[in-house]
Amino acid sequence: MTTQNSTLRTAAHTAVPTAAPNPEESAWIRRYHPAVADAPRLVCFPHAGGSASFYFPVAKELTPAIDVLVVQYPGRQERRREPLVDNVPELADRVFEELRHYADRPLYLFGHSMGATVAFEIARRFKAARIPAPERLFASARRAPSRTRAERVHTRDDEGVIKELRKLSGTDDRVLGNEEIMRLALPAIRNDYKAVETYRVDRGVSVDCPITVLIGDTDPNTTLDEVNAWADHTTAGHELQSFSGGHFYLADRPREVLDAITTRISATATIRG
């Protein structure tokens, strides 16, 4: 993740195979830059309305030492003509069928906002399929899965959805003011808000990997109590790291966020070595 803030703002029991498939052959997975052989893998999941290109700067910064893969949800960019998926469990099912083949080396999951929820569900599916758990889940800007609010952004009119985007400061004002671009983007944005706002899971439903929670200290969509509740959803421990900023703190603190990720990936490699 570089200082290209504008780039960031716009935008089951089967054996694990010995070699992963080619991402270029998958509609779901993007690899923007090649990595060295046997590099640990970091899989990134976009926020509501987001697309794979949001993580292009991350891939540029972390490869070739880390193999960065990015999930591309249907209904956006080159997949814009494909049907949207309006619920998290189905989306996770479909992504998992692709990602299960990439667990032939250490695997880490990073999800921002809605992406953190999807990543959590992916980790649950690894556990259910008895495939080795991801090494770590990085949950960014998202309260714990069992902590819900009475949010109905997906039922608002277009101006109401745009108002929410402005509040979170995750979309360039030039995009918000461009009627043609917003007309193309709003169906995916509204769909994703529906998916995450209707998602429910019980407290105590857990994964086997440690969870690192990353948040902005002025994020209007999370409280300290809500993010600390991630402890209820892992049997391997959780930690919290706060950054200066709002919901899209990572756009303003790219170096700090990348350092937080790479430090933990390196620590795991050292322990294993």
QUIHU-V749186 format. One record per helix or strand. SS is the DSSP state (alpha for helix, beta for strand). FROM is the first residue (numbers start at 1). LEN is the number of residues. Records with the same first field share a line. If there is no record, write none. Layout:
SS = FROM-LEN / FROM-LEN
//
This chain:
alpha = 5-5 / 23-3 / 52-11 / 77-3 / 88-15 / 114-15 / 153-3 / 158-11 / 173-4 / 179-19 / 224-10 / 249-4 / 254-19
beta = 29-2 / 41-5 / 67-5 / 107-6 / 136-5 / 207-1 / 210-7 / 234-1 / 238-6
//
